[in-house]
Amino acid sequence: MTIYKISGKLFPTPPFDFSKSLSFAGMFSPTSDEQTISGASLTKAVYLKKMTMAFKVKDIGTVEKPVLSYNLYAYDEIRDEIKI
C-alpha cells in the first residue's frame, strides 16, 4: 500500500515558542490520548474533508526565528484543497 507524504515548513510570527504549545497540548486532558508529543514534535491523526491523515510538526527554529517543519501522511493522494 502506498503512503503519500507532503513536507513543508511553517514560519510563525516571532516571538513564538513551540515548546509552550507542546506543553499545553500535553497537559490538556480532553485531548491527552489524541496525539503523541516527543521532544520538540507533535504527531496526530485527523479526519479532514472526508480524508484521514496523520501529521507531524517539529520545531526546527528558535523563539526569535521560529520555523516548524511538517509532514502530512495519507493512504490516498492528498488533494490540493488540503495542502498547506
trRosetta pair geometry for C-beta under 8 A, 3 or more apart (Angstrom, degrees):
i j d omega theta_ij theta_ji phi_ij phi_ji
1 75 6.3 -24 166 -141 119 104
2 75 7.3 115 82 -158 63 57
3 73 5.7 -5 176 -164 110 99
3 74 7.3 152 -161 74 66 27
3 75 6.4 -45 -108 -96 62 52
4 73 7.1 150 79 -154 54 46
4 74 5.1 -21 59 65 103 81
4 75 7.3 102 12 -167 90 4
4 76 6.9 -46 11 100 133 25
4 77 5.4 143 -83 -111 161 42
4 78 5.5 -169 120 -14 132 89
5 71 6.0 -19 -163 -168 101 100
5 72 6.9 155 -153 78 47 55
5 73 5.5 -8 -100 -99 78 72
6 71 7.2 154 79 -155 45 50
6 72 4.5 -1 53 49 96 106
6 78 5.4 -90 -17 58 128 153
6 83 6.1 -117 -180 -121 167 95
6 84 7.9 157 123 24 128 87
7 69 7.0 -4 -170 -178 97 96
7 70 6.8 169 -149 89 52 53
7 71 5.0 -16 -98 -100 81 74
7 72 7.8 -160 -71 19 37 68
8 69 7.5 173 95 -154 32 59
8 70 5.7 -12 63 58 75 94
8 84 5.8 -157 64 75 149 114
9 60 7.8 -77 -125 51 107 127
9 67 5.7 -18 -168 -170 118 98
9 68 6.7 147 -160 78 62 48
9 69 5.5 -36 -100 -101 75 60
9 70 7.3 161 -98 14 24 79
10 57 7.6 -14 21 -141 131 111
10 67 7.4 147 75 -162 51 49
10 68 4.3 -13 57 61 102 103
10 69 7.9 -169 18 -81 75 15
10 70 6.3 50 -15 -16 106 119
10 84 7.3 -54 -77 157 101 147
11 66 6.9 131 -160 94 49 78
11 67 6.0 -16 -102 -107 69 68
11 68 7.9 -156 -67 25 28 75
12 16 3.9 50 111 -55 131 178
12 18 7.8 159 11 -67 150 92
12 66 4.5 -34 58 103 100 139
12 68 6.7 58 -17 -9 104 112
13 16 6.4 116 75 -46 46 120
13 66 7.9 11 68 46 16 127
14 63 7.0 101 -145 147 95 53
14 64 5.4 51 -157 -161 141 35
14 65 6.5 -23 -75 -79 139 28
14 66 5.6 167 -84 3 79 98
15 63 4.9 15 -162 161 98 92
15 64 6.1 -30 -107 -90 86 49
15 66 7.6 114 -165 -31 39 116
16 63 6.5 -175 65 -151 38 55
16 66 3.9 -27 65 -40 112 164
17 20 4.5 67 98 -2 106 109
17 21 7.6 167 101 -7 61 82
17 63 4.9 -3 -80 -111 83 103
17 66 7.9 -119 -66 -92 27 124
18 21 5.3 -52 -157 36 49 114
18 22 6.2 49 146 -20 74 102
18 40 6.7 73 97 -170 122 91
18 57 7.9 -146 -154 135 134 108
18 59 4.0 -172 62 -84 145 122
18 66 6.9 138 -33 -147 99 115
18 68 6.3 135 -89 -88 145 109
19 22 5.5 -51 -146 39 36 113
19 23 6.2 44 151 -26 65 103
19 40 6.7 -56 -82 -121 85 84
19 59 6.9 -41 -50 -19 72 168
20 23 5.5 -47 -146 32 32 117
20 24 6.6 33 154 -18 62 102
21 24 5.9 -54 -151 36 31 109
21 25 6.3 30 152 -17 65 108
21 42 8.0 -77 118 -31 103 144
22 25 5.7 -55 -144 40 32 111
22 26 6.1 34 156 -22 65 109
22 37 5.3 134 -166 -147 99 128
22 40 7.2 -132 -34 -145 161 42
22 41 8.0 74 -105 63 135 10
22 42 6.0 -155 -109 -59 91 107
22 59 7.9 -87 -29 -22 131 125
23 26 5.8 -59 -149 36 26 112
23 27 6.6 3 161 -2 63 110
24 27 6.4 -73 -148 45 28 95
24 28 5.9 36 157 -38 68 110
25 28 5.8 -48 -137 21 28 116
25 31 7.1 -59 -158 92 74 120
25 35 6.4 -34 166 69 123 142
25 37 6.2 146 96 -69 112 132
25 42 6.2 16 94 -115 164 137
26 32 7.6 55 -170 -127 37 80
26 37 4.9 -76 -80 33 104 158
27 32 7.9 -17 -166 -97 13 104
28 31 5.5 11 106 42 108 95
28 32 6.7 -171 87 -64 54 73
29 32 5.1 -20 -138 -29 40 123
31 34 4.4 -58 -170 30 81 128
31 35 6.8 25 149 5 104 101
34 44 6.3 30 139 -138 82 107
35 42 5.6 4 169 -172 134 94
35 43 6.4 158 -166 79 80 46
35 44 3.9 -35 -107 -85 100 100
36 42 7.3 153 80 -157 49 48
36 43 4.6 -11 58 59 99 101
36 44 7.4 -176 21 -69 64 57
37 41 7.3 171 -150 89 51 49
37 42 5.4 -16 -101 -102 76 73
37 43 8.0 -172 -75 22 32 70
38 41 5.7 -16 67 63 77 94
38 43 7.3 3 16 3 106 110
40 58 5.9 77 105 -163 88 74
40 59 4.0 -93 168 46 117 105
40 60 7.9 140 115 -61 136 45
41 56 5.8 10 179 -177 122 95
41 57 6.4 168 -152 86 71 45
41 58 3.9 -22 -96 -98 104 83
41 59 7.2 -143 -72 11 56 70
42 56 7.1 171 86 -150 45 52
42 57 5.2 -4 55 55 92 94
42 58 8.0 -172 22 -74 56 48
43 54 6.7 15 -177 176 89 107
43 55 7.2 -170 -143 95 53 43
43 56 4.5 -12 -99 -101 85 86
44 54 6.9 180 95 -151 34 69
44 55 6.2 -11 61 57 77 81
45 52 6.7 11 180 -175 105 91
45 53 7.0 -176 -149 100 67 32
45 54 4.5 -39 -94 -94 75 81
45 55 8.0 148 -97 13 32 63
46 52 7.5 179 93 -146 38 53
46 53 6.3 -16 61 65 78 75
46 54 7.7 138 15 -104 67 33
46 55 7.0 -9 12 7 111 107
47 50 7.8 7 177 -115 90 14
47 51 7.1 164 -156 79 56 36
47 52 5.2 -25 -100 -94 77 71
48 51 5.8 -33 72 64 67 87
48 53 6.7 -46 32 29 106 108
48 82 6.2 120 109 -128 120 113
49 79 7.4 -101 110 55 136 130
49 81 6.5 -159 -176 107 172 118
49 82 5.9 -143 46 -79 135 104
51 74 6.3 -3 171 -139 111 143
51 76 6.3 -115 -136 61 105 124
51 78 7.5 121 163 -122 154 63
51 79 7.2 -163 -46 11 157 106
51 82 6.4 -57 59 -76 147 158
52 74 6.9 146 91 -132 55 91
52 75 7.5 16 77 21 97 102
53 72 5.6 6 166 -174 136 92
53 73 6.1 157 -167 78 82 48
53 74 4.0 -44 -103 -77 97 99
53 78 6.9 59 -100 -103 147 108
53 82 7.5 124 -2 166 154 145
54 72 7.6 153 83 -159 46 47
54 73 4.6 -14 61 60 92 106
54 74 7.6 173 21 -71 64 55
55 70 6.1 -6 -174 -170 108 103
55 71 6.6 168 -152 85 59 53
55 72 5.0 -20 -100 -103 93 63
55 73 7.1 -180 -81 17 41 75
56 70 6.8 163 83 -151 52 55
56 71 4.9 7 49 49 97 99
56 73 7.9 37 -5 -8 94 111
57 68 5.3 2 -173 176 98 121
57 69 7.4 162 -153 82 48 45
57 70 4.9 -14 -101 -100 72 90
58 68 6.7 150 72 -161 37 69
58 69 5.0 -16 60 59 95 93
58 70 7.6 173 18 -81 69 42
59 66 7.6 -61 -143 -150 91 84
59 67 7.8 112 -163 80 51 55
59 68 6.0 -38 -97 -105 48 75
60 67 5.1 -53 77 96 87 102
60 68 6.9 134 20 -122 82 23
60 69 5.1 43 -8 -14 133 106
61 65 5.2 -130 -171 110 111 70
61 66 4.5 132 89 -152 139 26
61 67 3.3 126 -51 23 119 75
61 68 7.2 -67 9 -45 109 47
62 65 5.0 44 49 48 96 78
62 66 6.8 -107 74 -75 38 49
63 66 6.6 5 -142 -66 21 94
70 84 6.9 43 74 24 146 155
72 78 5.8 83 116 -106 130 160
72 82 7.7 156 -176 133 160 109
72 83 7.7 -146 32 -114 157 60
72 84 7.7 161 -35 -5 132 104
74 77 7.5 21 91 128 119 1
74 78 5.2 130 29 -71 136 90
78 82 5.5 -112 -176 80 88 123
78 83 6.1 108 132 -69 112 84
79 82 5.2 87 65 8 78 103
79 83 7.4 -133 102 -18 41 87
80 83 5.6 -46 -147 18 38 117
